[in-house]
Protein backbone atom coordinates (compact mmCIF):
# COMPACT_ATOMS: atom_id res chain seq x y z
CA UNK A 1 0.00 0.00 0.00
CA UNK A 2 1.26 3.49 -0.79
CA UNK A 3 -0.26 5.04 2.34
CA UNK A 4 -3.47 5.99 0.57
CA UNK A 5 -7.06 4.94 1.21
CA UNK A 6 -8.78 3.28 -1.77
CA UNK A 7 -12.56 3.46 -1.40
CA UNK A 8 -15.27 1.86 -3.51
CA UNK A 9 -18.66 3.55 -3.16
CA UNK A 10 -21.68 1.66 -4.41
CA UNK A 11 -25.01 3.34 -5.10
CA UNK A 12 -27.49 0.55 -4.41
CA UNK A 13 -30.49 1.92 -6.30
CA UNK A 14 -28.58 2.99 -9.40
CA UNK A 15 -26.31 -0.05 -9.36
CA UNK A 16 -23.31 2.19 -10.03
CA UNK A 17 -19.93 1.91 -8.42
CA UNK A 18 -17.27 4.60 -8.08
CA UNK A 19 -13.69 4.14 -6.92
CA UNK A 20 -11.71 6.98 -5.34
CA UNK A 21 -8.33 7.29 -3.64
CA UNK A 22 -7.74 9.53 -0.62
CA UNK A 23 -4.59 10.78 1.09
CA UNK A 24 -6.21 11.40 4.46
CA UNK A 25 -9.01 9.80 6.45
CA UNK A 26 -10.86 11.57 9.26
CA UNK A 27 -13.10 9.52 11.53
CA UNK A 28 -15.73 11.89 12.91
CA UNK A 29 -17.57 9.91 15.56
CA UNK A 30 -17.92 12.85 17.92
CA UNK A 31 -15.29 15.15 19.41
CA UNK A 32 -17.12 15.21 22.75
CA UNK A 33 -16.78 11.48 23.29
CA UNK A 34 -13.93 9.07 23.75
CA UNK A 35 -12.33 8.76 20.31
CA UNK A 36 -13.31 5.53 18.60
CA UNK A 37 -11.81 4.28 15.36
CA UNK A 38 -13.73 1.28 14.01
CA UNK A 39 -11.62 -1.88 13.54
CA UNK A 40 -12.42 -1.82 9.81
CA UNK A 41 -9.46 0.60 9.53
CA UNK A 42 -6.98 -1.81 11.17
CA UNK A 43 -4.07 -2.42 8.83
CA UNK A 44 -4.50 0.84 6.92
CA UNK A 45 -1.06 2.44 6.70
CA UNK A 46 -2.16 5.95 5.73
CA UNK A 47 -2.96 8.85 8.02
CA UNK A 48 -6.12 8.45 10.13
CA UNK A 49 -7.23 10.95 12.75
CA UNK A 50 -10.31 11.25 14.91
CA UNK A 51 -12.23 14.51 14.71
CA UNK A 52 -11.07 15.31 18.25
CA UNK A 53 -7.51 15.41 16.85
CA UNK A 54 -8.42 17.84 14.07
CA UNK A 55 -7.22 21.27 15.11
CA UNK A 56 -6.65 23.16 11.87
CA UNK A 57 -7.34 22.85 8.17
CA UNK A 58 -3.57 23.17 7.68
CA UNK A 59 -3.37 19.48 8.68
CA UNK A 60 -5.02 18.52 5.39
CA UNK A 61 -3.81 21.28 3.08
CA UNK A 62 -3.52 20.00 -0.50
CA UNK A 63 -4.70 16.47 0.43
CA UNK A 64 -7.61 14.34 -0.77
CA UNK A 65 -9.67 13.85 2.39
CA UNK A 66 -12.33 11.28 3.26
CA UNK A 67 -14.50 12.14 6.28
CA UNK A 68 -16.35 9.15 7.77
CA UNK A 69 -19.36 10.33 9.73
CA UNK A 70 -22.47 12.42 9.24
CA UNK A 71 -22.87 14.25 12.53
CA UNK A 72 -21.91 17.72 13.66
CA UNK A 73 -18.21 16.90 13.99
CA UNK A 74 -18.03 15.42 10.51
CA UNK A 75 -19.72 18.38 8.87
CA UNK A 76 -17.62 20.88 10.81
CA UNK A 77 -14.41 19.12 9.80
CA UNK A 78 -15.52 18.72 6.16
CA UNK A 79 -16.43 22.40 5.88
CA UNK A 80 -13.14 23.50 7.38
CA UNK A 81 -11.02 21.08 5.35
CA UNK A 82 -12.74 22.05 2.10
CA UNK A 83 -11.10 25.48 2.32
CA UNK A 84 -7.59 24.08 1.72
CA UNK A 85 -7.80 20.38 0.81
CA UNK A 86 -7.54 19.23 -2.81
CA UNK A 87 -10.88 17.50 -2.26
CA UNK A 88 -13.18 16.45 0.59
CA UNK A 89 -15.65 13.56 0.44
CA UNK A 90 -18.10 12.79 3.27
N, C-alpha and C positions, 0 to 999 in steps of 0.2 A: 504494500500500500504506500502511496506517496504522501500520506498525511492529509488526504482529502476525504470528504464524506460523499460517497456516491449514493444518490437517493432515486428510487423509482416511485413515481406517484401514479396511482391508477384511479381513474374516474370510473366508478362502477356503472353508473347509468349510461354513459357514452361509450364505455368499453375502450377508452383510449388510455394510453400509457405514455408518460413522459419521464425521461431520465435527465437528472441534473447533477452537477458536481459542485460541492461547496468547500470553501477553505476553512470555515468556522462554524461551529454548532453552539447555539445557546439554548440551554434547557431552562424554560421559564415556568417552573412549577410553583412559584410564589416566593417573593423575597422575604416575606414576613414569617416564613416557616423554616423548619430545618431543611437545608438543601437536600434534594433527593434527585439522583440521576438514575433513571431506570436501567436495569441490567442489560437491556437490549444494546446499549452502547459499549458494553465490555469488549475489549479487544480493539476498539477504534483508536488509531494512533494519532489522529489529528487533535486539534485544540477543541476542548469542550469546557464551557463554563456554565455555571448556574446563574440565573438572573441576579442573585444576591452578590455575585462577584463581578457584575457589570457596573463599572463606575463611570466610564466615559466612552463616547463614540470613537475616540482615538484608538481604542483597543481593536477596532474592526475596520479601521480606515483602509480603503482600497481592497477589501476582502469580499468574497461571496459568502453571505451569511444565511444560515438556516436557523430559524427560531422555532423551537418545538414548544407549543403551548398556545392557548387562546384566551388566557385571562388578562387581567390588568398588567401584570408584569411583562408578559409577552408583547402586548401591544405597545407598552411604554418603551421597551427595548427596541422593538422593530422600528418604531417611529424615530427614535434617536439614531439608531444605526443607519437608517436610510439616508441620513444627511451626508455621510462620508463613505459608506461601504460601496463597493462596485455594484452589489445587488443584495436585496434582502427578501427572503421567502419565508412566510409563516405557514 
